[in-house]
Amino acid sequence: MTYSVRKKPENTNEIKVANRLAKLLNEDMGLNLEAVGFHLVRNNPVIAYRRLEVLSLMAGEEYDRLMEEMKGN
């Protein structure tokens, strides 16, 4: 398990990338994400998939922490 320190958000490259990814994923709700995943794996180096996998795992962990905070635990 990793240890994270909460600090005030800054306008970092990570925040900018996260915002761009969210915008891409939310601009077309009819987008077939399964097809996007297929083409991501088939048409790009494996590192793109691995990095997206890390991003997904970290987002899931952060979401779980946020839900725990909202419950007051």
N, C-alpha and C positions, 0 to 999 in steps of 0.2 A: 504494500500500500504506500502511496506517495504522501508526502507532507506538503501542504500548501499554506501559504501565508496570505491572508486577505489584506489587500491594500487598496487604496483609492485608485479607481480606474484612471488611466492616463490615455492619451491618444497615441498608443503604441502601434507598431505594425501588426501585432497580433489582433488588436481590437479592430483595426481597419480590415484585415482579412476576414475576421469573423463576421463583420457587418456585410462585407461583399458576398460571402457565402450565403448568409441568411437572405440577402436580397435576391440572389440567384435562385435559391430554393423556393422562395415565396412568390416570385413574380408570375409564375405559371402553375397554378394548382392542378392543371390537367396533365402536367408533365409526367411521363411514365418513368418513374425512378428506377424501376427494374431494368429498363432499356438503357438508361443512363449508366447504371452500374455495369451492365454488360459491355457497353462501349468503353467505359473507363478502363476496365480490365483488358479488353481485347486490343485497344488502340493506343495504350500508353505504357510506359515502363512500369514494372511491378512496384516500384517505389511510390508511385502515385496512389496505388491501392493501399499499400502499407501505411502511408501517412494519413490517408482518409480513415483507415481502421483505428489508428491511434486517436485521431480527432474524435471519432465516434465514441470510443471507450471513455475518453476524458470528459466528453459532454455528458455521457450517461452518469458518470461518477459525480459530476458537479450538479446535475439535476437531482440526484438522490440526496446530496448534501443540502440543497436548497429546500427540498420537501421536508427534510428533517428539521431545518431551521424554522420553517413555517409552522410545523407542528409544535414547536417550542421545546424540542428535545435537545 
